[in-house]
Amino acid sequence: MRFQKQVGIFMYTPPHSESQSARKYRLLSRSLSSHGEICSFVMPQLATLGDALKRLERQQSLRKACGEAEDAPS
């Protein structure tokens, strides 16, 4: 019941004034125009992180296969 009340708060948005609607539109427009630049910055870093995680998983699998302890220093 408590969760439903909290969700209801976020689902209902009262009508905005013209100035609030204009501000919301400007912020959304700015956010959308920055999307490409943000993605071009973040996506390569995410790919690098993904590659590092894959290498770590392979190293852990290899250590496990060789019988090394999980907490052994590298």
Buried (B, 14 or more C-beta within 10 A) or exposed (E): EEEEEEEEEEEEEEEEEEEEEEEEEEEEEEEEEEEEEEEEEEEEEEEEEEEEEEEEEEEEEEBEEEEEEEEEEE
